[in-house]
């Protein structure tokens, strides 16, 4: 299970999450940041510092934000 960055990050991109990630699994995209689910170690450091509360555990992602689970995966598959 990985963390997922959701819609509040879109066009926000504060970046605190990148700074605290111990495994460098967060990368910047065009409009927002994304978490690589294959690298994320579920430590929660990113969630704790997100100023817009955009980061959730995959299984705790609000239903209306579920599309972001696939968006995070696809971002890294397409690279």
Protein Blocks (a to p, Z undefined) as FASTA:
>chain_A
ZZdddfklgonlnolmmmmmmnlpaccdfkbccddfklogolommmmmmmnlpaccfklg
cfklmmmmmmmmmmmmmZZ
